[in-house]
Amino acid sequence: MAQRRRDKRAEALVAQRPPASTVSYMPPPGRPSLIIKLVGTDNDRLTRPGDRGLWCYTDRLSYLPGEEVRFHTSTSAPRYSIEIARVGARREVVWTRDGIRGALHPTPSEAFARGCGWPDGFALRVPKEWRSGYYAVTLRAEGPKGEPFEWDHFFVVRAPAGRRTAKILMILSTNTYAAYNGWGGKCLYGSDDRSVACRLSFQRPWLRGLLRRGPSTIRNTNTGTPGFGESPLVEGFPRHVRQGYHHWTRFAGFHTWESIFVPWMEASGYALDYCVQTDLDRHPDVVDGYRMLTTAGHDEYWSWQERDVVDDFVAAGGNAAFFIGNAAFWQVRVENDGQELVCYKYVPEYDPVFGTKDERYLTGMWSNPRTGGARRTRPSASPSPGAATTVSATSCRAPPAATWCTGRGTGSSPARRSSTATSSAAGTGSSATSATGSTS
C-alpha cells in the first residue's frame, strides 16, 4: 500500500515535469532541503553583476602545459591587471601583466546555466615548465573614483602522461563549487525568485569568497561546540554576510577546504599532481600512473562516470583517500563537453531520465534505490585489491610522508600502513584512524 502511494506521488510529479530545456524549477511544497528552510532561498546583489566592477572566467578549468588559457573578462574599468600564482606549500607568483584593455559586456539572464558568452579578453599559453597545481588568478582595476576592483578565478595545470612523478593525484571538488556558486542568480540551493537551478554552467565567474576570503572570515560551518538548543549553522550567517560574502560561500570552494589541505600536504612532503572533477569525465586517463587519488573538504556531487573512474582505479589496485564529510551524496550529470552540470536534486522525478532505460544516471541522492541499486550491480563495485578510505577530519596532523603512500615521489617501496589523522586546533578536536591499504 505504501509503495502504491509512493508510485502515485511519483506519477503526479512526472506529470508536472517541466520541459527538458528548463534550467530551473520551483520545488513543490515539502521538497526543499532543511538547509534552505534554515537560511532562506533569496540570493542578493552579490549573485548578479552590476554595471561597475570586474569579473572573469576561463574557457576551461584545467589545462596541460602548452595549451592555451582563454580569459573571458567583463569590467567597467578601462584597464586591468592580472596576477597568476601557484598555491601549494607556499604561494608562488608565476606570471603578471598590467594594462590589459577592459570592456563591459552584458550578462544573459540564464548565465548561471548556459554561461556568460563574453568574448575573450586575452589568452595565455601555459608554459611547459609550469608544474601541475592550483593556479590562483587575481584581477585588479580601479573605478572612476579610484575605488579598487578585484576578482578571483583559478585554473588547474594537469601533469602530462610522461611527467607524472607524483604518487598522489589531488582531485578538486569543483562540482560542489559549482553547486554552491550562485553567480548569475541561481545555484542548486536557491535563487532570487525562490526557484532552484537544475543546470549550472562552468562558463561564468565564481561567487566572491568561494576561492579566497579575508583572514577574519568564518571558514567552517560550526564555529564551536554548540550548546543545547543553539543553532550555530544559522547564527554564523549574519557575520559572514556583513563581511561582504554570500552565505553559500561558507560551505564550498577552495578557500573553505582545499586552501588548508593543499599547503599542509605539500609542506608535509607529499608530492601532489592536480585535476578538477570533470577531468574524470573528459580525460579518464588522468588517473593513470598514480598510487592514490585524494580529495578534501566537501565533495558532495559526483557523476556516474566519475565514480566509474575511481572504482576502476581502486579495483586495479590503486588507493583512494577521502578527507571529507558528505562524500558523493548527490549524483549529477556532466554535459556539453564538461561545461555544464545537471542535477534535479530536490525533485528527481523532474529529471528527463526518470523511468527510462538510462535511469541509473538519475540525478539526486545516491541512496535513491533507482540509482544505488544499479550502482551495486556494477562488477567493479565488489571488494578489490586497493583501498578506499574516508577520514572525517578536515584539518589534520600529518604522519610522515614516507610511511603513508610514498608521497615524496622518492620511489621507495610502498607498504601497508595504519595511519592516524588527528585534528589540529583548526578542526573539531576529534580524531579519525584509518587503514590506508596497500600502495602497491
C-alpha positions as CSV (number, residue, x, y, z in Angstrom):
1,M,0.0,0.0,0.0
2,A,2.8,2.4,0.9
3,Q,4.6,1.5,-2.3
4,R,1.5,2.3,-4.4
5,R,1.2,5.7,-2.6
6,R,4.8,6.5,-3.4
7,D,4.2,5.5,-7.1
8,K,1.2,7.8,-7.2
9,R,3.2,10.7,-5.9
10,A,6.0,10.0,-8.4
11,E,3.4,9.8,-11.2
12,A,1.9,13.1,-10.1
13,L,5.3,14.8,-10.1
14,V,6.2,13.3,-13.5
15,A,3.0,14.8,-14.9
16,Q,4.2,18.2,-13.6
17,R,7.7,17.8,-15.1
18,P,8.9,21.0,-16.8
19,P,10.3,20.8,-20.4
20,A,13.7,19.3,-20.8
21,S,15.1,22.7,-21.9
22,T,14.2,24.2,-18.5
23,V,17.2,25.4,-16.5
24,S,15.5,26.0,-13.1
25,Y,12.3,24.9,-11.4
26,M,10.1,25.7,-8.4
27,P,10.2,22.8,-5.9
28,P,6.8,21.5,-4.9
29,P,5.8,22.0,-1.2
30,G,7.8,19.8,1.2
31,R,10.7,19.2,-1.2
32,P,13.2,22.0,-0.3
33,S,16.1,20.9,1.9
34,L,16.4,21.6,5.6
35,I,19.3,24.0,5.0
36,I,17.2,26.1,2.6
37,K,14.4,26.3,5.2
38,L,17.0,27.4,7.8
39,V,18.7,30.2,5.7
40,G,16.2,31.0,3.0
41,T,16.5,30.9,-0.7
42,D,16.8,34.5,-1.6
43,N,20.1,35.5,-3.1
44,D,21.1,39.1,-3.1
45,R,23.1,41.6,-5.2
46,L,26.2,39.5,-4.7
47,T,24.9,36.9,-7.2
48,R,24.3,39.3,-10.2
49,P,26.8,41.7,-11.7
50,G,26.0,45.4,-11.9
51,D,27.4,48.0,-14.2
52,R,30.5,48.6,-12.2
53,G,33.2,46.1,-11.3
54,L,35.5,43.4,-12.6
55,W,34.7,39.7,-13.4
56,C,36.4,36.8,-15.1
57,Y,36.2,33.1,-16.1
58,T,38.2,30.9,-18.3
59,D,37.2,28.6,-21.2
60,R,38.2,25.5,-19.2
61,L,39.1,24.7,-15.6
62,S,42.2,22.6,-16.3
63,Y,44.9,22.6,-18.9
64,L,48.1,20.7,-19.9
65,P,51.4,22.6,-20.3
66,G,51.4,24.1,-23.8
67,E,47.6,24.5,-24.0
68,E,46.1,28.0,-24.3
69,V,44.0,29.5,-21.4
70,R,41.4,31.9,-22.7
71,F,40.3,34.5,-20.2
72,H,36.8,36.0,-20.6
73,T,36.5,39.3,-18.7
74,S,34.0,42.0,-18.2
75,T,34.8,45.3,-16.5
76,S,33.7,48.9,-16.3
77,A,37.4,49.8,-15.9
78,P,39.3,50.9,-19.0
79,R,42.4,48.8,-17.9
80,Y,43.1,46.0,-15.5
81,S,46.0,43.8,-14.3
82,I,46.3,40.1,-13.7
83,E,48.5,38.0,-11.4
84,I,48.8,34.2,-11.5
85,A,50.2,32.3,-8.6
86,R,50.6,28.6,-7.9
87,V,49.2,27.8,-4.4
88,G,51.0,24.9,-2.7
89,A,53.3,24.8,0.3
90,R,53.7,28.5,-0.4
91,R,52.2,30.9,-2.8
92,E,54.5,31.5,-5.9
93,V,53.6,34.3,-8.3
94,V,54.5,32.9,-11.8
95,W,53.0,35.5,-14.2
96,T,51.8,39.1,-14.2
97,R,50.6,41.6,-16.7
98,D,49.4,45.2,-16.4
99,G,47.4,47.5,-18.7
100,I,45.1,44.9,-20.3
101,R,42.3,46.7,-22.1
102,G,38.9,46.2,-20.4
103,A,35.3,46.2,-21.7
104,L,31.9,45.8,-20.1
105,H,29.7,43.0,-21.6
106,P,26.1,42.2,-20.9
107,T,25.3,39.1,-18.8
108,P,22.5,36.9,-20.1
109,S,19.6,36.1,-17.8
110,E,20.4,32.4,-17.8
111,A,24.2,32.8,-17.4
112,F,24.1,30.6,-14.4
113,A,23.0,27.7,-16.6
114,R,24.2,28.5,-20.2
115,G,27.3,30.6,-19.5
116,C,28.0,34.3,-20.0
117,G,29.2,34.1,-23.6
118,W,31.6,37.0,-23.1
119,P,34.3,37.4,-25.8
120,D,38.0,36.6,-25.0
121,G,39.8,39.3,-23.0
122,F,43.2,37.8,-23.7
123,A,44.9,34.4,-23.9
124,L,47.9,32.8,-22.3
125,R,49.7,29.6,-23.4
126,V,50.7,27.5,-20.3
127,P,54.5,27.5,-20.1
128,K,56.0,24.0,-20.4
129,E,57.9,24.4,-17.2
130,W,54.8,25.1,-15.0
131,R,54.2,22.3,-12.5
132,S,50.8,20.6,-12.0
133,G,48.9,22.6,-9.4
134,Y,46.2,25.0,-8.4
135,Y,46.8,28.4,-10.1
136,A,45.1,31.4,-8.4
137,V,44.2,34.2,-10.8
138,T,43.7,37.7,-9.3
139,L,42.5,40.6,-11.4
140,R,42.7,44.2,-10.2
141,A,41.5,47.5,-11.6
142,E,40.4,50.9,-10.4
143,G,37.0,52.5,-10.6
144,P,36.3,56.1,-11.8
145,K,36.9,57.5,-8.3
146,G,40.0,55.3,-7.6
147,E,38.0,52.6,-5.8
148,P,39.6,49.2,-6.1
149,F,38.0,46.4,-8.1
150,E,39.3,42.9,-7.6
151,W,38.2,39.4,-8.7
152,D,39.4,35.9,-8.2
153,H,39.5,32.9,-10.5
154,F,41.6,29.8,-10.9
155,F,42.6,27.1,-13.2
156,V,44.5,23.8,-12.8
157,V,47.5,22.6,-14.7
158,R,47.5,18.8,-15.1
159,A,50.6,16.7,-15.4
160,P,51.1,15.2,-18.9
161,A,51.4,11.4,-19.1
162,G,55.1,11.5,-19.4
163,R,55.7,13.8,-16.5
164,R,53.7,12.3,-13.7
165,T,56.4,12.0,-11.0
166,A,54.0,12.5,-8.0
167,K,52.3,9.4,-6.5
168,I,49.1,11.2,-5.4
169,L,46.5,12.9,-7.6
170,M,44.5,15.6,-5.8
171,I,41.0,16.0,-7.3
172,L,39.5,19.4,-6.6
173,S,35.8,19.3,-5.7
174,T,34.7,21.6,-8.5
175,N,31.3,20.0,-8.9
176,T,30.5,21.1,-5.4
177,Y,32.0,24.5,-6.0
178,A,29.5,24.9,-8.9
179,A,26.6,23.6,-6.9
180,Y,27.0,26.5,-4.4
181,N,28.0,29.1,-7.0
182,G,25.0,31.4,-7.3
183,W,26.8,33.9,-9.6
184,G,24.3,34.8,-12.3
185,G,21.3,34.5,-10.0
186,K,20.8,30.8,-9.2
187,C,22.5,27.7,-7.8
188,L,21.4,24.2,-6.7
189,Y,20.3,25.8,-3.3
190,G,18.3,28.9,-4.2
191,S,17.8,32.0,-6.3
192,D,16.3,35.4,-6.2
193,D,12.8,34.1,-7.1
194,R,12.8,31.0,-4.8
195,S,13.4,28.6,-7.7
196,V,16.4,26.4,-7.8
197,A,18.7,25.6,-10.8
198,C,18.8,22.2,-12.4
199,R,21.6,23.1,-14.8
200,L,24.7,25.0,-14.0
201,S,27.5,26.3,-16.3
202,F,31.2,26.5,-15.6
203,Q,31.4,29.4,-18.1
204,R,30.7,32.1,-15.5
205,P,32.6,33.7,-12.7
206,W,32.8,32.2,-9.2
207,L,31.0,34.0,-6.4
208,R,33.3,36.3,-4.4
209,G,34.5,34.3,-1.4
210,L,34.4,30.8,-2.9
211,L,38.1,30.9,-3.9
212,R,39.6,33.5,-1.4
213,R,38.4,35.4,1.6
214,G,40.0,37.6,4.2
215,P,41.7,36.1,7.3
216,S,38.9,37.3,9.7
217,T,36.1,35.4,7.9
218,I,34.4,32.3,9.2
219,R,35.8,29.3,7.4
220,N,33.9,26.3,8.6
221,T,30.2,25.8,9.2
222,N,30.4,25.4,13.0
223,T,32.5,27.9,15.0
224,G,32.5,25.9,18.2
225,T,30.7,23.2,20.1
226,P,27.0,24.3,20.2
227,G,25.1,24.2,23.5
228,F,21.7,22.6,23.9
229,G,19.2,24.4,21.7
230,E,21.8,26.6,19.9
231,S,21.9,26.9,16.1
232,P,25.4,27.7,15.1
233,L,24.7,26.9,11.5
234,V,22.2,29.8,11.3
235,E,23.7,32.2,13.8
236,G,27.0,32.3,12.0
237,F,25.5,33.7,8.7
238,P,25.0,37.3,9.7
239,R,28.7,37.9,10.3
240,H,29.7,36.2,7.1
241,V,27.3,38.3,5.0
242,R,28.2,41.5,6.8
243,Q,31.8,40.9,5.6
244,G,30.5,41.1,2.0
245,Y,30.3,37.4,1.1
246,H,27.2,35.4,0.1
247,H,26.2,32.8,2.7
248,W,26.6,29.8,0.4
249,T,30.3,30.5,0.1
250,R,30.9,29.2,3.6
251,F,30.1,25.6,2.5
252,A,32.2,25.1,-0.6
253,G,35.1,26.4,-2.6
254,F,38.9,26.3,-2.4
255,H,39.1,28.8,0.4
256,T,37.0,26.9,2.9
257,W,38.6,23.5,2.3
258,E,41.5,22.9,-0.1
259,S,43.3,26.1,0.9
260,I,44.0,24.3,4.2
261,F,44.6,20.8,2.9
262,V,46.8,21.6,-0.1
263,P,49.5,23.6,1.8
264,W,49.5,21.1,4.6
265,M,50.1,18.2,2.2
266,E,52.8,19.8,0.2
267,A,54.6,21.3,3.3
268,S,54.5,17.8,4.9
269,G,56.4,16.3,2.0
270,Y,53.6,14.9,-0.2
271,A,54.2,15.5,-3.9
272,L,50.8,16.2,-5.5
273,D,49.5,16.4,-9.0
274,Y,46.1,18.0,-9.6
275,C,43.0,17.8,-11.7
276,V,39.4,19.0,-11.5
277,Q,36.5,16.7,-11.1
278,T,35.2,17.0,-14.6
279,D,38.6,15.8,-15.9
280,L,37.4,12.3,-14.7
281,D,34.6,12.6,-17.3
282,R,36.6,14.2,-20.1
283,H,40.0,12.6,-19.5
284,P,39.5,9.4,-17.6
285,D,43.2,8.5,-18.2
286,V,44.1,11.4,-15.9
287,V,44.4,8.9,-13.1
288,D,46.9,6.7,-14.9
289,G,50.3,6.2,-13.2
290,Y,49.3,7.3,-9.7
291,R,49.2,5.2,-6.5
292,M,46.5,7.3,-4.7
293,L,43.6,9.6,-5.5
294,T,42.5,12.0,-2.8
295,T,40.0,14.8,-2.3
296,A,39.4,17.0,0.7
297,G,36.7,19.0,2.5
298,H,33.2,19.0,1.0
299,D,32.7,16.8,-2.1
300,E,29.0,16.1,-2.4
301,Y,28.5,15.9,-6.2
302,W,29.7,13.1,-8.4
303,S,28.7,11.8,-11.8
304,W,28.3,8.1,-12.6
305,Q,31.3,8.3,-14.9
306,E,33.5,9.9,-12.3
307,R,32.7,7.2,-9.8
308,D,33.4,4.6,-12.6
309,V,36.9,6.0,-12.9
310,V,37.6,5.9,-9.2
311,D,36.0,2.4,-8.8
312,D,38.1,1.1,-11.6
313,F,41.2,2.7,-10.2
314,V,40.7,1.0,-6.8
315,A,39.7,-2.3,-8.4
316,A,43.0,-2.3,-10.3
317,G,44.9,-1.9,-7.0
318,G,45.0,1.8,-6.6
319,N,44.0,3.7,-3.4
320,A,41.6,6.5,-2.7
321,A,41.6,8.6,0.4
322,F,38.7,11.0,1.1
323,F,39.5,13.6,3.7
324,I,35.9,14.8,3.8
325,G,32.4,14.6,5.1
326,N,29.3,14.3,3.0
327,A,31.1,12.4,0.2
328,A,29.3,11.6,-3.0
329,F,25.9,12.4,-1.6
330,W,24.3,13.6,-4.9
331,Q,24.6,12.2,-8.4
332,V,25.0,14.8,-11.2
333,R,25.4,14.5,-15.0
334,V,28.2,16.4,-16.8
335,E,27.1,17.6,-20.2
336,N,28.1,19.9,-23.1
337,D,31.7,18.7,-23.2
338,G,32.2,19.2,-19.5
339,Q,30.8,22.8,-19.4
340,E,27.5,22.1,-17.7
341,L,26.3,20.3,-14.6
342,V,22.8,18.8,-14.3
343,C,21.1,17.9,-11.1
344,Y,17.3,17.8,-10.2
345,K,18.3,17.3,-6.6
346,Y,15.0,18.0,-4.8
347,V,12.7,16.5,-7.4
348,P,14.4,13.6,-9.3
349,E,11.0,12.9,-10.8
350,Y,11.5,16.1,-12.9
351,D,14.7,14.6,-14.4
352,P,14.1,13.5,-18.1
353,V,15.8,10.1,-17.4
354,F,13.4,9.2,-14.6
355,G,11.7,6.0,-15.6
356,T,13.8,5.4,-18.7
357,K,16.5,2.9,-19.6
358,D,19.1,5.5,-18.6
359,E,17.6,5.8,-15.1
360,R,20.9,4.8,-13.5
361,Y,22.1,8.3,-14.4
362,L,19.1,9.8,-12.4
363,T,20.3,12.9,-10.6
364,G,19.6,13.2,-6.9
365,M,20.7,11.2,-3.9
366,W,23.0,8.3,-4.5
367,S,21.0,6.5,-1.8
368,N,17.9,6.5,-4.1
369,P,17.2,2.9,-4.9
370,R,16.7,3.8,-8.6
371,T,20.3,4.8,-8.7
372,G,22.0,3.0,-5.8
373,G,20.6,-0.4,-6.8
374,A,22.0,-0.1,-10.3
375,R,25.3,1.0,-8.8
376,R,25.6,-2.1,-6.6
377,T,25.2,-4.4,-9.6
378,R,28.3,-2.9,-11.3
379,P,31.1,-5.6,-11.5
380,S,33.8,-3.3,-10.0
381,A,31.7,-2.5,-7.0
382,S,32.9,-5.7,-5.4
383,P,35.8,-5.8,-3.0
384,S,39.1,-5.0,-4.7
385,P,42.8,-5.2,-4.2
386,G,43.0,-1.4,-3.4
387,A,41.5,0.6,-0.6
388,A,39.1,3.5,-0.3
389,T,39.3,5.4,3.0
390,T,37.3,8.2,4.4
391,V,38.8,10.3,7.1
392,S,36.3,12.6,8.8
393,A,38.7,15.3,9.7
394,T,39.4,18.3,7.5
395,S,42.5,19.7,9.3
396,C,44.9,17.0,10.4
397,R,48.4,16.5,11.7
398,A,50.4,14.7,9.0
399,P,52.1,11.3,9.6
400,P,55.5,11.1,8.0
401,A,55.0,11.2,4.2
402,A,57.3,8.3,3.5
403,T,55.2,6.0,5.7
404,W,51.8,6.8,4.2
405,C,51.8,6.3,0.5
406,T,55.4,7.2,-0.6
407,G,54.0,10.6,-1.4
408,R,57.5,12.2,-1.6
409,G,58.0,10.6,-5.0
410,T,61.3,9.0,-4.0
411,G,60.5,5.6,-5.5
412,S,60.7,3.9,-2.1
413,S,58.8,0.7,-1.9
414,P,55.2,1.1,-0.8
415,A,53.9,-0.6,2.4
416,R,50.6,-1.3,4.1
417,R,50.2,1.0,7.0
418,S,47.7,2.2,9.6
419,S,47.7,5.9,9.9
420,T,46.1,8.2,12.5
421,A,44.8,11.6,11.4
422,T,44.3,13.9,14.4
423,S,42.6,17.2,14.0
424,S,44.5,20.3,15.0
425,A,43.2,23.4,16.6
426,A,41.6,24.4,13.3
427,G,39.5,21.3,13.3
428,T,36.9,20.0,15.7
429,G,39.2,18.4,18.3
430,S,38.2,14.9,17.2
431,S,40.4,12.2,15.7
432,A,40.0,9.6,13.0
433,T,42.0,6.5,12.4
434,S,42.1,4.6,9.1
435,A,44.0,1.9,7.3
436,T,45.2,3.3,4.0
437,G,45.7,-0.1,2.5
438,S,48.4,-1.4,0.2
439,T,50.1,1.1,-2.1
440,S,51.5,-1.5,-4.5
